[in-house]
Amino acid sequence: MLAKLTSKNQLTLPKAVIQQTGTPEYFEIALRDGSIVLTPVKVLNPEIIRGKMAALGISEQDIQDAVHWARSLGE
């Protein structure tokens, strides 16, 4: 199966693949031996993520800054 990367670095995954993974909303992304590996992740509670961010000293502003920076790379 093929998936095309758009100019905005977005992929549309084939429906057959998503149906076999339980239609996840989030994926862990890893690079292994030159291949991109997507692993479905189920996020049950956003407070868990916020707690981990706080433990690492990552603020909401840090996230906003990172997103802004990442989006500026495509300009």
Secondary structure, 3 states (H helix, E strand, C coil): CCCCECCCCCECCCHHHHHHCCCCCEEEEEEECCEEEEEEECCCCHHHHHHHHHHHCCCHHHHHHHHHHHHHHCC
